[in-house]
Amino acid sequence: MYRWPAYGTGRVEPIRPSRSPTTEFGPPTLKRVTTEPLDLPADFVFGTSTASYQIEGAVSEGGRGRSVWDDFCERPGAIRDGSSGAVADDHYHRWAADVDLMAGLGIDAYRFSIAWPRVQPDGAGAINPEGLGFYDRLVDALCAKGIKPAATLFHWDLPSALEARGGWLDRETALRFGDYTTAVAERLADRVAIWFPVNEPQVVMDLGYARGIHAPGRTLGADALPVAHHLLLGHGLAVERLRAAGARSVGSACNLTPAHPTTGSDADRAAAAAYAAFHNELFVEPILAGSYPEGYAERMPGPVEEDLRVIHAPLDLFGMNYYFPTALAAPDAGHPAEIDGIPARLVPFATPKRTDFDWPVYPQGLLEILRWLRDRFGDGLPPVHITENGAAYAVGPGIDGLVHDQQRIDYLDAHLRAVVAARAEGIDVAGYFLWSLLDNFEWAEGYLQRFGIVHVDYTTQARTPKDSYAWYRDTIAQVRSRA
């Protein structure tokens, strides 16, 4: 997920998750939560999403190699609560119980990510059978429950050995990603229903390499642009390898945000346009149109035109993540640009509702992005899946043992209704993956933000489905009943 660049101040006590092998998830009796039925078709895909480093733990087990996030978490001050994903939700050991939670929701699909260093510890060379076997068992269990596996090949946990050789700044990483894709697809393509090669490449480039807020923690500013090209090339190569292995459905997972000028001035409008090009168009245009936005192609490395033909591989679906809108203003003497070379600065987006992450709640923004995709790409836009959407609220179990997270229900309901509105305008939105199934390690925030519809006690690893879990279950059932 995209992370807002300001994380707050003040001392935060570290949270040190531990594993208790005797703890069982076990929801109290969940009340039925109902809302006005959603006008969605019977074949609409409902799912949830997670990511390997955020939930798996077991970073030193089963032959897994180190990732850039293992390294980044060891930097003093890099993670707000001083924690790491070393244990996280212990999903590596508790995956079977977590699959039962998914089955209880009645979801159609589960989007998870495969940890590259678990499958290929050094990012090249020998495959780790134990690591690949973990995902083999998970996929089998999902299929047995009637849940379609939807696999993301890269959700930010790059093998450390590759980063030491240049990471995504180096073209070789994209080539190695293609090889890794082949190894995974040859094992799993017969059962995985949907593939997403790269999750949120914009965040990796921007927060990981340009601003240093995420792993690997580089601060290159606009010199990070080659990362964008190599991530896109990795996406295109992965699509090729997946097709060769017989993959049934291949998509994307780009994070998009509507860019609003703070005022109607020409300068602020130009700032919003520059940021939209940097955040949205830089990744969507190559994938869906085979070209870069104006001014970017000449700043990219390698045989750009040849690479764009690979990047522009046909997709079965377009996956997009949406969380919040962005407000932009022109830089001035007292307020410099967020990134050198991008003439825009972020300012607070004015809205009365905000999540605990201080993100603005603006479901209209999802409709705005969907309209932009339709208007820009027309018949070149495949069916759209919302591959992530969710909100952080820190409410925990009350005296009744339940987690009453009405704010999350309101957020999710409003965004699903934006999907309904988009469909009413003729935009083919075919699926929605809620972020996230479980509370988890929230990157630079550590364990301070909770996005899950299942509460996780990080000391005992007990799982407690929240009211939002019951709401999502009932929402899915309502849509099915109206078919």
Secondary structure, DSSP 8 states (H G I E B T S, - for coil): ----S----S----------TT-------------S-----TT-EEEEE--HHHH---TTSTT---BHHHHHHTSTTSSTTS--SSSTT-HHHHHHHHHHHHHHHT-SEEEEE--HHHHSTTSSS---HHHHHHHHHHHHHHHHTT-EEEEEEESS--BHHHHHTTGGGSHHHHHHHHHHHHHHHHHHTTT--EEEEEB-HHHIIIIIIIS-SSTT----GGGGHHHHHHHHHHHHHHHHHHHHTT-S-B--BEE---EEESSSSHHHHHHHHHHHIIIIIHHHHHHHHSS--TTTGGGS-S-HHHHHHHHT---S-EEEE----EEEE--BTTB--SBTTB--EEE----S-B-TT--B--THHHHHHHHHHHHHHGGG---EEEEE----------TTS----HHHHHHHHHHHHHHHHHHHTT--EEEEEEE-SB----GGGTTS----SEEE-TTT--EEE-HHHHHHHHHHHHHHHT-
